[in-house]
Amino acid sequence: MVVSINALRAHSTTAQNHRLSGGFDTCASRILNHRNYMTLQELKSKIIEKLSKTSPSPKLDAEVLLSHCLGFSKTELLLKRDYEVPADKEAWLRDATNRRATGLPIAYLTGHKEFYGYDFIVSPDVLIPKPDTEILVERAVDVILSMMDARGENLLTVCDMCTGSGCIAIAVAKTLLEDERVPADQLPKFTLADISEPALDIARRNAAALLSNHGSLVMSRFNFVRTNLFDAISEAIKYDVILSNPPYIPHTMVDELLRDGRSEPRLALDGDITLTGDRACADDGQPADDGLEIIRNLIPQAQTHLAPRGTVLMETGEYNAEAAAALAAAAGFNTEIHRDLEGQLRVVEMF
């Protein structure tokens, strides 16, 4: 290929402008370098440059996107710095980077999120699993193991209300199955419940992906129910353990979270929505803004569906955990609040 000096200068200027604006190199700059593709390291630098203006973790974001797109481990990303990225992969990375720059979470771009050591499928139909919630799984496993020791061979029943991606119940089940004290035929029966059918579809996919290798017996222990809290579940059905990560964020805080492009479903965040979907009102008639409306409805319903000597474990915010515990105490529960890994009040235990 013959390229004139003027053309080279024009290409050089264009490429420099793209670099200054944080864009990706075009084919023009590659002509100068006698290459058809950008290297992994070049792409990584471009992604970091693009995201440094909007993301709190541009380097980590770049590594996650590259690893997901190319199928490389973290070690391979270091060892294959000169790997030439195919055009179709570069196009996906360019689009993903631009979407990430708007605030869209990385997990929605990759469709996956690690939680409690397991890889979960996620989509904008579900809340992205957070490390804060792992204390709920940890405490649930301890409670269930204690109950199994005390009750012998009678199968326990567990309900994960507001299940979303199913990460809580499935992580609990996986952890129990990995414990040599829990044979598969003694795994509790799990009910995963949510108001959102698209969320339940994600939960079903996660159960199939993470539990099907344990056999049909384990899969048969899982039931999925679409319901607005316990409305569609008969009062005759009782659970030994009720787990829940309900919407608990105050309405105005949700407005702020969604304004930055977080894009998680408001239905899974806003705790100030009534059972009919309206904004709740406080005692003074003003719009509620404490994140507790759904919890106010959940606590008495959970009490109705709790078996004797049962336990409820419910995630809350550090800003309303004590108020949620007070609501539970007023309903007749004994309560204990557990802190998450950051030392924040996170899980209200009711028994």
N, C-alpha and C positions, 0 to 999 in steps of 0.2 A: 504494500500500500504506500502511495506517495502522498505526503502531507506537506503543504507549503509552510514557510516560516511564519507568514501572517496567520495561517490557520492554527499553527501551534500556539502562537501568542494569544489568539482569541480563545482557544481551548483553555490555555493556562489561566487567563483572566476569569473565564466562566467557572472553572474548577475552584479558583480561589474564592470567588463570591459565594459559591455553595458551601465551602468550608467555613467561611465567616458567618454564614447564616445558620450553621448547624445542620445543613442538609446533607444528603448522601452524595457521594461522587457520582457523576454521570459517566456514560461511555466515553465522553470526550477526554476526561482526565485519564482514563485507562489507556487511550491511544498513546498518550505521552509516556506511560509506563510499560507499553508493549504487552499489556495483559487484558484479558477479556472479563475477568472477575475480580471482585474485591476479596482481600484475604479476611480471615476471621478476625484478626486483630484490628484491621482497618474498620471493619463493620462495628466491632465492639467499641472502638474509640468514637465513632460517629454516633452510636446509640447513646453512649454516656454523655456526649456533648449535647445531644438533642434533649435528653431528659434532665440534665443538670439544672435547668431553669424551673422545672415543675415537680420533680420527684424528690422525696427525701432520701432515696436510696438508688441513685442512677446506676452505679456499678453493679449492684445486686440485680436490679431489674434487667440490665443488659445480659448478665450471665444466665438468668432464668430464661429469657427469651431465646438466646442462642442455644442453650442446652435443649430446650423444648423443640425448637425448630430443626436443629441438626441431629438430635438424638445423641449428643455428646455428654459425657460425665464432666464434672468440674475439672478433673485431672486432664481429660482430653482437651478441654478448652484451653488449658495451659500448654499442652504439648503440641497442639495443632494450630498454632498461631498463624502459620503461613498457608493453612488450608484455604483454597479458593472456593468461595461460597457460590453455589449454582444460582442462576438468575431467578428461578422461581422461589428459592428460599430467601434470597435477598429481597424480593418483592414482598413476601409475607412479613419479613422483619421490618421493612420500611413502613408497611401499613400498621403493624402492631405497635411500633414505636410512636407513630403519630397518634394512635388511639390512646396509648398510655400517657402521652403528653397532655391529653385532655383530662386526665384524672381517672380513666377507667382502670380498675384493679388488674394487676398482673394475672390473678387467678382466673378472671373472666376471659382473658386473652388466651391462656393456655388450656383452660377447661379443667384444670386440676389444682388441688391444694392439699399439701401434707398436713395431717392432723393426728396427733398422738402416735406418730410414727407410721401412719397408714396413708396411702394415696387416695384421695376422694375426688370424684367427679363433681364439678360445680358448674353452674350457669347463672345468668342474671335472675333466674327464678328462685334462687336460694341465697341465704346469707352465707358469706364466706366463713368457714370455720376459723376461729381465732384461738391463739394460745391461752387466752384468759379462761376458756371453757374447759381446758384439760383438767383442771382441779375437780370439775364436776364428774368427769369420767373416772378419775382416780378415786374419788370418794364413793362413787356408785359401785365400783368393783369391790372395795372394802366392805361396804354394807351388804352386798349380795353374797360375798363369800362367808361373812359372819352368819347370815340367815341360812345359807346352805348347810353350814356346820350344825346349826341349832335345829333345823327342821328335817334332817335326814333326806330321804329319797323323794319327798313330795316336790314336784316341779314348782319353782317360783314363777310368778307372772310380773312382767315389767312393762310399763307404758312410757313411751317417750313422746310427750305431748309437745306440739309445735316442732316437729322433728326436722323440718327443712331438708337438708341433704342426707339426713339419717346418721350424721357423723357421731352423735353421742351414743345412740343405741348400738350401732355397728362397732364402734371402738370398744365399748364395754364387752360386747359378745366376743370380739376377736381376742381381747385380753384374757377373758375367762377361758376360752378354748386353748390358749397358749399356756395356761396354768395346769400342771400335771394333776392337780387335785380335782379338776373338773372334766370328767369324761363327757363326750358329745351328747350322750343320752340323758345327761343331767343338766344340760344348758337350759336356762329359763326360757319361757315363752315370751316373746317380745311383740308388743303392739306399737307401731310407729304411726302417729296421728298428726294430721295437718289440715288446715283449711284450704290449702292450695294443691290442686291436682298436679300441676306441673312440678311442684316441689316433691310430691310423692313419687312421681316418675323418676326424678333424680335419685331419691332414696332407694327405690327398687333397683335401679342400675348399680348403685353402690353396694347394695346387699349382694347382688349377683356377682359383681366383680371381686368382692373381698371375702365372701363366705361360701360361694359355690364349691370351692375346692375342698370344703369340709364335708361335702356330701348332702344328699337330699334330706336326711334327717334334720340337719341344722337349718337348712332353708325352710323346712316345714314349720319351724318354730317362729317364723316371722310373718306378721300380719300387718297390712297397711290399710288405714282407715281415713277417709276424708271426713272431717268433722270440724265444726266451730267450737273449739275447746272440747268438752265432753258431750255436746248436744246429741251426737249420733251414736253414743255408746250407752247401752242399757245400764240403768242404775244397779242392776243385779250383778254386773261385772265388776269385780274387785281386783285390785293389783297390790302385790306385796311392795313393789317399789314404783314410784312415779317420778320420772325425770322430766325436766322441762327447762328450755332456754327460751322463754316467751319474749315477745317484744316488750322492752322495758325502758327505752330511751325517751325522755321528755320530748314533746312535739317540736318545740323550737330548736332543740339540739339536733333533731333529725333534719330540720330545714337546713341547718348549717352543714351537716354531713353530706347531704345530697347536693348542695350547691357547689361543692368542689369536684363534682364528677364521679363520686364514689359509685353511684349506679346500683347499689344494692336495693332490693325490693323494700319499699316503705312499709309494706304489710308485715315484714319481718323485723322491723326496727321500732316503729311508733307504738309506745305503750299507752298512749292517751286516746286510743280508739275504742269505741263501745262495741258490744257484740253485734250491733247492727251496722257498724262501719262508719258511724258518725264521730265527730270530735266530742270527747267527754267534757262535762262541766264540773267545776269544783263546787264545794258547798256554798260559796258566795255567788254562784251563778256565772262566774267568769270561766273561760275555756281552761280546762285542766292542763297542767304542764309539769306533772311530777313523774310521768312514766309508769304510773301504778294502776291505771284503769283495768287493763287486762289481768293483772295480778289480783286485783280485788275480786274479779270474777273467777279466776282460776282456783284460788285457795279453797273456797267452799265446795266447788265442784270436785277438786282433788280429794277433799275430805270425804265426800260422799262415795268416791270410788276407791278409797284406800282400805285394804284388808286390815283386820286386827293385827297389831304389832308391826304395821307397815311404816314406810318412810317415804317422805317426799324430799327431793333434792331439786332446788330451783335456782337458776342463775339470775342475778340482778346486777344493777350498776353499783359502783362504789358509792354513788351519790344517793341511792335510795334503798340500799340493802337493809339498813336499820329500820326504815319505815315499813319495808316489806315484812321483816321479821315481826314487827309490832302488829301488823295486820294478821299474821299467822297466829300469834299469841292470843290476840283478841278472839280468834275463832276456836281457841281451845288447844292449840298445839304447843308442845314444848319445842323450843327452837335453839339452833346453834348456827353461827355464821362462820363460814370458812373463807380464808384469804387465798387469793391466787398467787402465782409465782412472783408477781410484782409487789406482793404485800397488800393488795387492795381487797376490800370486802367484796366478795364475789358470789358465794353460794349460800343460800339459806336452806338449812336442813330442818325439816319438820317431822315430828314423831309423837 
